[in-house]
Every structure is written in structure tokens, then in C-alpha cells.
Amino acid sequence: MKLEGIHHITAITENAQSNVDFYAGVLGLRLVKKTVNQDNPTVYHLFFADEDGDPGSDLTFFEYPGAAPGRAGAGMVHRVVWRVTSDAALDFWEERLRANGAESRREGEGLIFSDPEGLDHELLVVEVPDAPLIADHPEIPSELALQGFHAVRAYTASAEASSGLLEALEFERVDGGWEARGEKRGGLYLYDEPPAERGIQGAGSVHHVAWASTPEELLDWREKAQAGGAQPTPEIDRFYFRSVYFREPSGVLFEIATLGPGFTVDEPLEHLGEKLSLPPDFEHLRDEVEPRLRPVENPRVQTQG
């Protein structure tokens, strides 16, 4: 029984349209679901992923209009690490980012840059057995595209304080952190020393990281988290997956989310993310919620049109 790597990573944006322009337009991810935050259905929840909306590539954002800029600090994820296959991919992305007004820098086998709101990303050349998770984009050759998550990097002043819980969750120690690797996928959880400044949750900051479970094992993972000292929530049905949440000792909010039923439960694969999708329990709010959400144009749909 192992977690199947990273399921999704959720962050905060102040502006859904500029967020879509960057992640779908520049990074070439597919906007696979446009829905609402189920804990606050007055705001967007946007999901970007590979072509099929697979866990392991799923970067999501809550839109809070007017949100002040965030700042990563102790107890927060500060960088999302993506897989690419070659130095040629790093060259491609260095030039594409520059052409779109985003500066980057090389560090070892990686290319580091920030989104327009300051969320840090790293593209890392790695060789893993996992299937590549790639979105289609007319300007990005598939062999150069992002291939799914490799890791998240978090700030903590005491990495060892988290070891008991991570061991209870069957993570394995690796250099600089931990790995959750199942039969099909793996993902790394890496620690860095925190900056002196206190972290601030806001635009451009990560809200939580979710780890992937088979549907039948979710409650077993909840028990393991509890045995490791965490205080997990009851199981929560998010319609597209089921989840439990808890904080690990560093302060980072963890979610364990199921592999399915997935985003095609209420939209056909070929039209994912084109319209506002509301889970059945929220559909009665559509007339109230939809007029309050700022319209978002998907550059992918316009390109195809």
C-alpha cells in the first residue's frame, strides 16, 4: 500500500484570466475544469493538467479577486517541480518564457522561474519510469512539453519533526526529503530552510498539496495519518475525487485524494474546461454564483476556433 505520488497542487490567484493566460497559454497546460471552490462557492476553482486531466499533472487555483500578494515562508510549499526530458526542453522553455516576459535561471539540471504572481516553478530533467503526462498545444512540441509533477519543495525549520508522520504514510527517505512512490507514479516532497520573513497566504502562494490514493484505500490512509499523529478530517466528497485533509508537523496542509472518478464525470473529454461546471450539490446555486464570477476566456479554445 503506497501513495501514487502527487495528485494535485492547489494555489491562489488574484486574477483568473491572467492565470489562464499563463498556465494554458504560455505553459501549455490544458484547462480541464472550470468550477467553484466547494468551501466558498462564490470564487473560481480552476484546474490545469495534461490532455486527459490526469492526477499527477493537476495544478489548481482558487481565484480571490483583490487578494494581496502572498509570500512563502516556514510551513508552506514554495516551489512546484515539473518533469521534462532533455536540455533541449530547458532551452525551449528558457526562450519561450523570455518571449512572454518571464525571466528564468539555470540551476544544475533545472530551469527556475516564477509565474506572474510570484509562484516559483522548476523544470527538471529527470529519468523516471512514470508515464509522461502531456497536454496538446500548437506551439509546444510534445517531446519538449511539461510531463507532470516531479516534486514540491517546502520550507521548514525542523524537517525531522515530520519524519514520524511521513513514515506512517509510507514515504521513503531520499536526499533532501521524502518520496511517495506507488505502482504507477511517484512524487517527491523536499525540504528547504525557511527565509527569515513570515509566510503570507495570498496570491501566488500554494494552499495545499494532495497525494494520490486508490479509492478503496482512502480511509486506510486516513487511519495511517491518524496513527502518525495527524488530525485528519472526515472523508469529504469533492465529486471529482474524495479527500481527507490534515497538516503535517511543518505546517504544510496535506490532502490525500482518490484517483477518480475524474473530470469526465460531468463533461466529455473533448470539451473539458470549456464551461462552468458545478457539482450536483452546487447546481442550485448557478443563477446566484455565475453572474458574480468574472468571465474567463480560454486561449486554447480561441486557438482551436
C-alpha positions as CSV (number, residue, x, y, z in Angstrom):
1,M,0.0,0.0,0.0
2,K,1.7,3.2,-1.3
3,L,0.6,6.6,-2.3
4,E,0.8,7.2,-6.1
5,G,2.8,10.3,-6.0
6,I,1.4,13.8,-6.2
7,H,-2.3,14.0,-7.1
8,H,-2.7,17.8,-7.4
9,I,-1.3,21.1,-6.1
10,T,-3.6,24.0,-5.2
11,A,-2.6,27.6,-5.1
12,I,-4.2,31.0,-5.0
13,T,-4.6,33.6,-7.8
14,E,-5.9,37.1,-7.7
15,N,-6.9,37.1,-11.4
16,A,-8.3,34.1,-13.2
17,Q,-7.9,35.4,-16.7
18,S,-4.2,36.3,-16.3
19,N,-3.8,32.9,-14.6
20,V,-5.3,31.1,-17.5
21,D,-3.3,33.1,-20.0
22,F,-0.1,32.0,-18.3
23,Y,-0.8,28.3,-17.5
24,A,-2.8,27.4,-20.6
25,G,-1.4,30.0,-22.9
26,V,2.3,30.1,-22.0
27,L,3.0,26.8,-20.2
28,G,0.7,24.9,-22.5
29,L,-1.4,23.1,-19.9
30,R,-5.0,22.2,-20.6
31,L,-7.7,24.0,-18.6
32,V,-9.6,20.8,-17.7
33,K,-12.1,22.1,-15.2
34,K,-13.6,25.5,-14.5
35,T,-15.7,25.2,-11.3
36,V,-16.0,26.8,-7.9
37,N,-14.3,26.4,-4.6
38,Q,-16.6,24.0,-2.8
39,D,-15.8,25.6,0.6
40,N,-16.5,29.0,-0.8
41,P,-18.6,28.7,-4.0
42,T,-18.5,32.4,-4.8
43,V,-15.0,32.0,-6.2
44,Y,-13.5,30.1,-9.1
45,H,-11.6,26.8,-8.8
46,L,-9.5,26.3,-12.0
47,F,-7.8,23.0,-12.8
48,F,-4.9,22.8,-15.3
49,A,-3.5,19.4,-16.3
50,D,-2.4,17.1,-19.1
51,E,-4.7,16.3,-22.1
52,D,-6.8,13.8,-20.1
53,G,-6.9,15.7,-16.8
54,D,-4.8,13.1,-15.1
55,P,-3.7,13.3,-11.4
56,G,0.0,13.9,-11.3
57,S,-0.2,16.9,-13.6
58,D,-3.1,18.7,-12.0
59,L,-2.3,22.3,-10.8
60,T,-5.3,24.1,-9.5
61,F,-6.1,27.7,-8.4
62,F,-8.7,29.4,-6.2
63,E,-9.4,32.9,-7.5
64,Y,-9.8,35.6,-4.8
65,P,-10.2,38.9,-6.6
66,G,-8.4,41.7,-4.7
67,A,-6.2,39.2,-2.8
68,A,-2.9,40.7,-1.7
69,P,0.3,39.0,-2.9
70,G,1.4,36.0,-0.9
71,R,4.9,35.1,0.4
72,A,6.1,31.6,1.0
73,G,7.6,31.0,4.5
74,A,8.0,28.3,7.0
75,G,5.3,25.7,6.8
76,M,4.5,26.4,3.1
77,V,5.2,24.8,-0.2
78,H,7.3,27.3,-2.1
79,R,8.1,25.6,-5.4
80,V,6.5,23.3,-7.9
81,V,8.9,21.0,-9.8
82,W,7.9,19.6,-13.2
83,R,9.5,16.9,-15.3
84,V,11.0,17.5,-18.7
85,T,13.1,15.1,-20.8
86,S,16.1,17.0,-22.0
87,D,18.4,20.0,-22.1
88,A,16.7,20.9,-25.4
89,A,13.5,21.2,-23.4
90,L,15.2,23.6,-21.0
91,D,16.5,25.7,-23.9
92,F,13.0,25.8,-25.4
93,W,11.4,26.9,-22.2
94,E,14.0,29.5,-21.4
95,E,13.3,31.1,-24.8
96,R,9.5,30.7,-24.6
97,L,9.4,32.2,-21.1
98,R,11.6,35.1,-22.1
99,A,9.4,35.8,-25.2
100,N,6.4,36.0,-22.8
101,G,8.1,38.3,-20.3
102,A,9.1,35.8,-17.7
103,E,12.8,35.6,-16.7
104,S,14.4,32.3,-15.7
105,R,17.7,31.0,-14.5
106,R,19.5,27.7,-14.8
107,E,20.5,25.7,-11.7
108,G,22.1,22.3,-12.4
109,E,19.7,20.2,-14.4
110,G,16.8,22.6,-13.8
111,L,15.3,25.9,-15.0
112,I,13.7,28.1,-12.4
113,F,11.1,30.8,-13.0
114,S,8.1,32.4,-11.4
115,D,4.5,32.9,-12.6
116,P,3.2,36.5,-12.9
117,E,2.1,36.4,-9.2
118,G,5.4,35.1,-7.9
119,L,4.8,31.3,-7.5
120,D,8.1,29.5,-8.2
121,H,8.4,26.7,-10.6
122,E,11.3,24.5,-11.7
123,L,11.6,22.4,-14.8
124,L,13.9,19.4,-14.1
125,V,15.5,16.9,-16.5
126,V,14.8,13.5,-14.9
127,E,14.5,9.9,-16.0
128,V,11.7,8.1,-14.3
129,P,9.5,5.1,-15.3
130,D,6.3,7.1,-14.9
131,A,4.2,7.7,-18.0
132,P,4.6,11.3,-19.3
133,L,1.5,13.5,-18.7
134,I,1.4,15.9,-21.6
135,A,-1.1,18.5,-22.8
136,D,-1.5,19.3,-26.5
137,H,-0.5,22.9,-27.5
138,P,0.1,24.0,-31.1
139,E,3.2,25.9,-30.2
140,I,4.8,23.3,-27.9
141,P,6.2,20.0,-29.4
142,S,5.2,17.1,-27.2
143,E,8.8,16.0,-26.7
144,L,9.5,19.4,-25.1
145,A,6.3,19.8,-23.1
146,L,5.9,19.6,-19.3
147,Q,5.4,15.9,-18.3
148,G,3.7,16.1,-14.9
149,F,4.9,16.8,-11.4
150,H,8.2,15.6,-10.0
151,A,8.2,17.3,-6.6
152,V,7.1,20.1,-4.3
153,R,9.6,22.0,-2.2
154,A,8.5,23.2,1.2
155,Y,10.1,25.4,3.8
156,T,10.5,24.1,7.4
157,A,12.8,24.9,10.3
158,S,12.7,21.3,11.6
159,A,12.4,18.7,8.8
160,E,13.0,15.8,11.3
161,A,9.8,16.8,13.2
162,S,7.8,15.5,10.2
163,S,9.5,12.2,9.9
164,G,7.2,10.2,12.1
165,L,4.1,11.1,10.1
166,L,5.8,10.7,6.7
167,E,7.0,7.3,7.7
168,A,3.4,6.4,8.8
169,L,2.3,7.4,5.3
170,E,4.8,5.1,3.8
171,F,7.0,7.8,2.3
172,E,10.6,6.7,1.8
173,R,13.6,8.9,2.7
174,V,15.5,10.4,-0.2
175,D,18.3,13.0,-0.3
176,G,16.8,16.3,0.9
177,G,13.3,14.9,1.7
178,W,10.9,12.1,1.0
179,E,9.3,10.1,-1.8
180,A,5.8,8.7,-2.2
181,R,6.0,6.0,-5.0
182,G,3.3,3.6,-5.9
183,E,2.9,1.1,-8.7
184,K,2.5,3.6,-11.4
185,R,3.7,7.0,-10.2
186,G,6.0,8.7,-7.7
187,G,6.5,12.2,-6.3
188,L,9.0,13.9,-4.1
189,Y,8.5,16.0,-1.0
190,L,11.6,18.1,-0.4
191,Y,12.5,20.5,2.4
192,D,14.5,23.8,2.4
193,E,15.5,26.1,5.2
194,P,12.9,28.9,5.5
195,P,13.6,32.5,4.9
196,A,13.5,34.9,7.9
197,E,10.3,36.5,6.8
198,R,7.0,35.1,8.0
199,G,4.9,33.4,5.2
200,I,1.7,35.0,4.0
201,Q,-1.1,33.2,2.3
202,G,-2.1,35.2,-0.7
203,A,-1.9,35.5,-4.5
204,G,0.9,33.4,-5.8
205,S,1.2,31.1,-2.8
206,V,0.4,27.4,-2.5
207,H,-2.6,26.4,-0.4
208,H,-2.0,22.7,-0.2
209,V,-0.5,19.6,-1.8
210,A,-2.5,16.4,-2.4
211,W,-1.2,12.9,-2.6
212,A,-2.9,10.2,-4.7
213,S,-4.7,7.2,-3.3
214,T,-6.7,4.4,-4.9
215,P,-10.4,5.0,-4.0
216,E,-10.6,1.8,-1.9
217,E,-7.6,2.8,0.3
218,L,-8.5,6.3,1.2
219,L,-9.9,5.5,4.7
220,D,-6.8,3.3,5.3
221,W,-4.6,6.3,4.6
222,R,-6.8,8.3,7.0
223,E,-6.1,5.8,9.7
224,K,-2.3,5.8,8.9
225,A,-2.3,9.6,9.2
226,Q,-4.1,9.5,12.5
227,A,-1.7,6.8,13.8
228,G,1.2,9.1,12.7
229,G,-0.1,11.9,14.9
230,A,-2.1,13.9,12.4
231,Q,-5.7,15.0,12.9
232,P,-7.3,14.2,9.5
233,T,-10.8,15.5,8.6
234,P,-13.5,13.0,7.8
235,E,-13.8,11.9,4.2
236,I,-15.0,14.7,2.0
237,D,-16.7,14.1,-1.3
238,R,-15.4,16.6,-3.9
239,F,-17.4,14.9,-6.7
240,Y,-14.3,14.6,-9.0
241,F,-12.5,12.8,-6.2
242,R,-12.8,12.1,-2.5
243,S,-10.4,13.5,0.1
244,V,-9.1,13.8,3.6
245,Y,-7.1,16.8,4.9
246,F,-4.6,17.3,7.7
247,R,-1.5,19.4,8.4
248,E,1.9,17.7,8.7
249,P,4.2,18.9,11.6
250,S,5.9,21.5,9.4
251,G,2.6,23.3,8.9
252,V,2.0,22.3,5.3
253,L,-1.6,21.3,4.5
254,F,-1.7,17.8,3.1
255,E,-4.6,16.3,1.3
256,I,-5.0,12.6,0.3
257,A,-7.2,12.4,-2.8
258,T,-8.6,9.5,-4.7
259,L,-7.7,8.5,-8.3
260,G,-11.2,9.1,-9.7
261,P,-13.9,9.4,-10.7
262,G,-12.2,12.2,-12.5
263,F,-13.1,15.2,-14.6
264,T,-15.1,13.4,-17.3
265,V,-17.8,12.5,-14.8
266,D,-19.7,15.7,-15.9
267,E,-18.1,16.7,-19.2
268,P,-16.9,14.8,-22.2
269,L,-13.1,14.6,-22.6
270,E,-13.0,16.7,-25.8
271,H,-14.8,19.6,-24.0
272,L,-13.2,19.7,-20.6
273,G,-13.0,23.1,-19.0
274,E,-15.0,25.0,-21.6
275,K,-17.9,25.9,-19.4
276,L,-18.6,26.4,-15.7
277,S,-19.1,23.0,-14.1
278,L,-20.9,22.8,-10.8
279,P,-21.1,19.5,-8.9
280,P,-24.7,18.4,-8.3
281,D,-24.8,19.7,-4.7
282,F,-24.0,23.2,-6.0
283,E,-26.0,23.3,-9.2
284,H,-28.9,25.0,-7.5
285,L,-26.5,28.0,-6.9
286,R,-25.7,28.5,-10.6
287,D,-28.0,31.6,-11.1
288,E,-26.5,33.2,-8.0
289,V,-22.9,32.2,-8.5
290,E,-22.3,32.5,-12.2
291,P,-23.0,36.3,-12.6
292,R,-20.5,37.0,-9.8
293,L,-17.6,35.2,-11.5
294,R,-15.5,37.3,-13.9
295,P,-15.7,35.8,-17.4
296,V,-12.6,33.8,-18.4
297,E,-11.5,33.3,-22.0
298,N,-9.5,30.1,-22.6
299,P,-6.7,30.8,-25.2
300,R,-6.8,27.2,-26.2
301,V,-10.4,27.3,-27.3
302,Q,-9.8,30.5,-29.2
303,T,-6.8,29.0,-30.9
304,Q,-8.7,25.9,-32.0
305,G,-11.6,28.1,-33.1
